[in-house]
Amino acid sequence: MNYIKNSKKVKNMIKTAVLILNLILIFTFFSCKTNQDYTNKAAANIKKDIEKESNIFDAREIKPGDTIVGMEVKAVEVKPNINSGYEDDYSATVEFTGKVQISGIYKINNNDEFLGNLVSFIADEESATKVPKLSHDTRYVWFVFENTDKALETFKTQGIEGMATIIIDNYTINYAPSDIYNTALLIELVARG
């Protein structure tokens, strides 16, 4: 009789142990599944970040036809800055084609010592990543409009300076150790303010 009682106890203990093991396995499976899902999502985000094209480039390493943040290189001219003392310092003119929508601050210059009566545009922080930038250029992203008459006509009713969202094309980087500026063609005013 004791043997049967002990046998039932052992069977109950085995059933309990099996139940506990099953619960542990189920818990482990779902934990691994959750961790695997998390790992897969993290890997996908890293891949997106890697695939996200940078707007920073070295003009010595590109050629016409290359693309930087969706803008195609039309022409490249690079000259070493011999007197700078830095190996990685060079002057460059890089012309791009491709429309891009950016936001920032426009300014109608009035007899400015450097810009004359040109209309200039400073891209905001987010938009600055949407246009190409030389890797050694420490200037903020700004340019003047090639089509000054259209820019004056577009912005004159908005005041001398203000916020705007615009579409540009034919962005050109001009970089040299002198007073020089980038240019772009104003295509459209999307929004004011």
Sequence and secondary structure as in RCSB ss.txt:
>XXXX:A:sequence
MNYIKNSKKVKNMIKTAVLILNLILIFTFFSCKTNQDYTNKAAANIKKDIEKESNIFDAREIKPGDTIVGMEVKA
VEVKPNINSGYEDDYSATVEFTGKVQISGIYKINNNDEFLGNLVSFIADEESATKVPKLSHDTRYVWFVFENTDK
ALETFKTQGIEGMATIIIDNYTINYAPSDIYNTALLIELVARG
>XXXX:A:secstr
 HHHHHHHHHHHHHHHHHHHHHHHHHHHHHHHHHHHHHHHHHHHHHHHHHHS  SEE GGG  TT EETTEEEEE
EEEEE GGG  TT EEEEEEEE  EEEEEEEEE SSBTTTBT EEEEE TTGGGGS EETT  S SEEEES HHH
HHHHHGGG SEEEEEEEEEEEEEEE SSS  EEEEEEEEEEE 
